Amino acid sequence: MSGTKESSGHHVPQAIIEATLRAADARRVSVADVTLRDIAQEAGISRSTLLRRLGGTRQTLDEALRAAGVEPGGRKPVKERAIEATGALISKQGLGTVTFERVAAAAGCSVPSLYAAFGGRDELLRAVFERFTPLVDVERFLAAPHGDLEDTVRRVYRLLVDALEREPRVLPALLAEVFARPGDENVQFVFQNLTPRLLAGLGEWLAGEAAAGRIRDLPLLLLTQQMTSPIFLHFLLRPVTGRFAAAGLPTEDEAIETFTQAFLRAVALPPPDESGLQPSKG
């Protein structure tokens, strides 16, 4: 697509449209709020050159954007709409249904605008994982000063549960696909993007706790799974369990506390005695 033919007869190059979308995305504003100077800078040209290519008026750019499926004002940027639309698609229909055509239809934009905003499907999915999984929240929490081992485990569990319960329910949908189709290429993509981040964030903290002698020194992947798997399974099954055993279903806070204490009993080490040695388990 080399450009868009406007009703005025002026031709707006596709490169200008794409530069406008990139500038709006970089500044996290709607395209209507991006200045011509910002667009020119993104396009690598001067403002006067940009105006000449627009025929002397910004109206031709607005018309070209609308023809490309992007409303210049009053709407969120394409990138934001696409992330939200993709999250809803994954939640309702699964990861395998995510194509640029479906995302564009749901987000009210064009396929070319998605390529301009993300470059490809993988980049779009990574942005969705950033938004709707707990990775960023857990990393931010662990990077800041936090409490002792017990309080930290409890707080991490709350972040995980909040992500599982958040609408759209992207994380439950991803975990369900992991269990249902572990060999699927979409599931492999999830593992390739989530597992390293999980080990680098939560895993790095657990490794530090083990090095400090506060928890057992277990293989990092197993230690991370031991912490996360029980609470993931409980909250994935909770909607179904609640239908058949509502009377015995604990509250969210009760479940978090139970899993916190269970994890600590499994891996926490007693504090060293006055000699600095760990008490004997024998």
C-alpha positions as CSV (number, residue, x, y, z in Angstrom):
1,M,0.0,0.0,0.0
2,S,1.9,3.1,-1.2
3,G,-0.5,5.7,0.0
4,T,-4.1,6.9,0.3
5,K,-5.9,8.8,-2.4
6,E,-7.9,11.6,-0.8
7,S,-11.2,13.2,-2.0
8,S,-9.2,16.5,-2.5
9,G,-7.0,14.7,-5.0
10,H,-3.9,14.9,-2.7
11,H,-1.8,11.8,-2.2
12,V,-0.6,11.2,1.4
13,P,2.4,8.8,1.4
14,Q,1.9,5.6,3.5
15,A,5.3,6.5,5.2
16,I,3.6,9.6,6.7
17,I,0.7,7.7,8.0
18,E,3.0,5.1,9.6
19,A,5.2,7.9,11.1
20,T,2.0,9.5,12.6
21,L,1.0,6.2,14.2
22,R,4.5,5.6,15.6
23,A,4.6,9.1,17.0
24,A,1.3,8.7,18.7
25,D,2.3,5.4,20.1
26,A,5.6,6.7,21.5
27,R,3.8,9.6,23.2
28,R,0.8,7.5,24.3
29,V,-1.7,10.0,22.9
30,S,-4.3,9.9,20.1
31,V,-3.1,10.8,16.7
32,A,-5.0,14.0,16.9
33,D,-2.7,15.2,19.7
34,V,0.5,14.5,17.8
35,T,2.1,17.7,16.5
36,L,3.3,18.0,12.9
37,R,6.8,18.6,14.3
38,D,6.6,15.2,16.1
39,I,5.4,13.5,12.9
40,A,8.1,15.1,10.8
41,Q,10.8,14.0,13.3
42,E,9.5,10.5,13.3
43,A,9.4,10.5,9.5
44,G,12.9,11.9,9.3
45,I,11.9,15.0,7.4
46,S,11.4,18.7,8.2
47,R,8.1,20.2,9.2
48,S,8.0,22.3,6.0
49,T,8.6,19.2,3.9
50,L,5.8,17.4,5.8
51,L,3.4,20.2,5.1
52,R,4.2,20.2,1.4
53,R,3.5,16.4,1.2
54,L,0.2,17.1,3.0
55,G,-0.8,19.8,0.5
56,G,-0.4,22.5,3.1
57,T,-3.1,21.3,5.5
58,R,-3.4,18.6,8.2
59,Q,-6.9,17.8,7.0
60,T,-5.5,15.6,4.3
61,L,-3.6,13.6,6.9
62,D,-6.8,13.1,9.0
63,E,-8.7,11.9,5.9
64,A,-5.8,9.5,5.0
65,L,-5.9,8.1,8.5
66,R,-9.6,7.6,8.4
67,A,-9.2,5.8,5.1
68,A,-6.7,3.5,6.8
69,G,-9.1,2.7,9.6
70,V,-7.7,5.1,12.2
71,E,-9.9,7.8,13.7
72,P,-7.7,10.9,14.3
73,G,-9.4,12.1,17.4
74,G,-11.5,11.0,20.4
75,R,-10.2,7.5,20.5
76,K,-7.4,5.6,22.1
77,P,-4.3,5.0,20.0
78,V,-4.3,2.0,17.7
79,K,-1.8,0.2,19.9
80,E,-3.9,0.5,23.0
81,R,-7.1,-0.6,21.2
82,A,-5.3,-3.6,19.7
83,I,-3.9,-4.8,23.0
84,E,-7.4,-4.6,24.6
85,A,-9.0,-6.3,21.6
86,T,-6.4,-9.1,21.6
87,G,-6.8,-9.7,25.3
88,A,-10.6,-10.1,24.8
89,L,-10.1,-12.5,21.9
90,I,-7.7,-14.7,23.9
91,S,-10.0,-14.6,26.9
92,K,-13.1,-15.6,24.9
93,Q,-11.8,-17.7,22.0
94,G,-8.2,-18.7,22.8
95,L,-4.7,-17.8,21.7
96,G,-5.0,-19.6,18.3
97,T,-7.8,-17.3,17.1
98,V,-5.6,-14.2,17.2
99,T,-4.9,-12.9,13.7
100,F,-4.3,-9.4,12.6
101,E,-7.5,-9.5,10.6
102,R,-9.6,-10.4,13.7
103,V,-7.7,-7.9,15.9
104,A,-8.2,-5.1,13.4
105,A,-11.9,-5.8,13.1
106,A,-12.3,-5.9,16.9
107,A,-10.1,-2.8,17.5
108,G,-11.7,-0.8,14.7
109,C,-8.5,-0.2,12.8
110,S,-6.8,-1.5,9.7
111,V,-4.3,-4.3,9.3
112,P,-1.6,-2.0,8.0
113,S,-2.0,0.2,11.1
114,L,-1.4,-2.9,13.3
115,Y,1.8,-3.7,11.3
116,A,2.8,0.0,11.8
117,A,2.2,-0.2,15.5
118,F,3.7,-3.7,16.3
119,G,5.6,-5.0,13.3
120,G,4.1,-8.5,13.6
121,R,1.9,-10.8,15.6
122,D,4.6,-11.8,18.0
123,E,5.2,-8.3,19.1
124,L,1.5,-7.8,19.6
125,L,1.3,-10.9,21.8
126,R,4.2,-9.8,23.9
127,A,2.5,-6.5,24.6
128,V,-0.6,-8.4,25.6
129,F,1.4,-10.6,28.0
130,E,2.9,-7.5,29.5
131,R,-0.5,-6.0,30.1
132,F,-2.6,-8.9,31.3
133,T,-0.2,-11.3,33.0
134,P,1.3,-10.6,36.4
135,L,4.9,-10.5,35.2
136,V,5.4,-6.7,35.3
137,D,3.5,-6.4,38.6
138,V,5.6,-9.1,40.3
139,E,8.9,-7.7,38.9
140,R,8.0,-4.2,40.1
141,F,7.0,-5.4,43.5
142,L,10.2,-7.6,44.0
143,A,12.4,-4.8,42.8
144,A,11.1,-2.4,45.5
145,P,11.7,-2.8,49.2
146,H,9.3,-5.4,50.6
147,G,8.7,-7.4,53.8
148,D,10.0,-10.7,55.1
149,L,9.7,-14.0,53.4
150,E,6.2,-14.8,54.6
151,D,4.8,-11.4,53.8
152,T,6.5,-11.4,50.4
153,V,5.0,-14.8,49.5
154,R,1.6,-13.6,50.5
155,R,1.9,-10.4,48.5
156,V,3.1,-12.2,45.4
157,Y,0.2,-14.6,45.7
158,R,-2.2,-11.6,45.8
159,L,-0.6,-10.3,42.6
160,L,-1.0,-13.7,40.9
161,V,-4.6,-14.0,42.0
162,D,-5.4,-10.4,40.8
163,A,-4.1,-11.3,37.4
164,L,-6.1,-14.5,37.3
165,E,-9.3,-12.7,38.2
166,R,-8.7,-9.6,36.0
167,E,-10.9,-9.1,33.0
168,P,-10.3,-10.0,30.2
169,R,-9.2,-13.3,31.7
170,V,-6.1,-13.7,29.6
171,L,-3.9,-15.6,32.1
172,P,-6.6,-18.3,32.7
173,A,-7.1,-18.7,29.0
174,L,-3.3,-19.1,28.4
175,L,-2.9,-21.6,31.2
176,A,-5.9,-23.6,30.0
177,E,-4.2,-23.9,26.5
178,V,-1.0,-25.0,28.2
179,F,-2.9,-27.9,29.9
180,A,-5.0,-28.8,26.8
181,R,-2.4,-28.5,24.0
182,P,1.2,-28.5,25.5
183,G,2.7,-29.2,22.1
184,D,0.9,-26.5,20.2
185,E,3.1,-23.8,18.6
186,N,1.1,-21.1,20.3
187,V,1.6,-22.7,23.6
188,Q,5.3,-23.0,22.9
189,F,5.3,-19.3,22.1
190,V,3.7,-18.6,25.5
191,F,6.4,-20.7,27.3
192,Q,9.2,-19.0,25.3
193,N,8.0,-15.6,26.4
194,L,6.7,-16.1,29.9
195,T,9.0,-18.7,31.4
196,P,12.3,-16.7,31.1
197,R,10.6,-13.6,32.6
198,L,9.1,-15.7,35.5
199,L,12.5,-17.2,36.3
200,A,14.2,-13.8,36.0
201,G,11.8,-12.1,38.3
202,L,10.2,-14.5,40.8
203,G,12.9,-17.1,40.3
204,E,15.7,-14.6,40.9
205,W,14.1,-13.6,44.2
206,L,13.7,-17.2,45.3
207,A,17.3,-17.9,44.4
208,G,18.3,-15.0,46.6
209,E,16.3,-16.4,49.5
210,A,17.9,-19.8,49.0
211,A,21.4,-18.3,48.9
212,A,20.6,-16.4,52.2
213,G,19.6,-19.7,53.8
214,R,16.0,-18.8,54.3
215,I,14.5,-21.5,52.0
216,R,15.7,-24.9,50.7
217,D,18.1,-24.8,47.9
218,L,16.1,-26.6,45.2
219,P,16.3,-26.4,41.4
220,L,15.1,-23.0,40.5
221,L,12.4,-24.1,38.0
222,L,11.0,-26.7,40.5
223,L,11.1,-24.1,43.3
224,T,9.2,-21.6,41.1
225,Q,6.6,-24.2,40.1
226,Q,6.2,-25.3,43.7
227,M,5.3,-21.8,44.6
228,T,3.0,-21.0,41.7
229,S,1.3,-24.2,40.6
230,P,-1.0,-24.9,43.5
231,I,-2.5,-21.4,43.5
232,F,-2.8,-21.3,39.8
233,L,-4.6,-24.6,39.8
234,H,-7.0,-23.6,42.6
235,F,-8.0,-20.4,41.0
236,L,-8.4,-21.9,37.5
237,L,-10.8,-24.5,38.9
238,R,-12.5,-22.2,41.4
239,P,-15.3,-21.1,39.0
240,V,-16.3,-24.8,38.5
241,T,-15.6,-25.8,42.1
242,G,-17.8,-23.1,43.4
243,R,-20.8,-24.5,41.5
244,F,-20.6,-27.9,43.2
245,A,-18.9,-27.2,46.6
246,A,-19.8,-23.6,47.3
247,A,-20.3,-24.2,51.0
248,G,-16.7,-25.4,51.4
249,L,-15.1,-22.9,49.1
250,P,-12.7,-20.6,51.0
251,T,-12.6,-16.9,50.4
252,E,-9.8,-15.6,48.2
253,D,-7.9,-14.3,51.2
254,E,-8.3,-17.6,53.0
255,A,-7.0,-19.5,50.0
256,I,-4.0,-17.2,49.7
257,E,-3.2,-17.6,53.4
258,T,-3.5,-21.4,53.2
259,F,-1.2,-21.6,50.2
260,T,1.3,-19.2,51.8
261,Q,1.6,-21.3,54.9
262,A,1.8,-24.5,52.9
263,F,4.6,-23.2,50.7
264,L,6.6,-22.0,53.8
265,R,6.2,-25.3,55.5
266,A,7.5,-27.0,52.4
267,V,10.6,-24.9,51.7
268,A,11.3,-22.5,54.6
269,L,14.3,-23.2,56.8
270,P,14.5,-22.4,60.5
271,P,16.7,-19.4,61.4
272,P,20.3,-20.2,62.4
273,D,21.1,-20.7,66.1
274,E,23.5,-18.5,68.0
275,S,26.5,-20.2,66.4
276,G,25.2,-19.2,63.0
277,L,24.4,-22.8,62.0
278,Q,21.1,-24.1,60.8
279,P,19.5,-26.4,63.5
280,S,19.8,-30.0,62.6
281,K,16.8,-31.7,61.0
282,G,17.7,-35.0,62.5
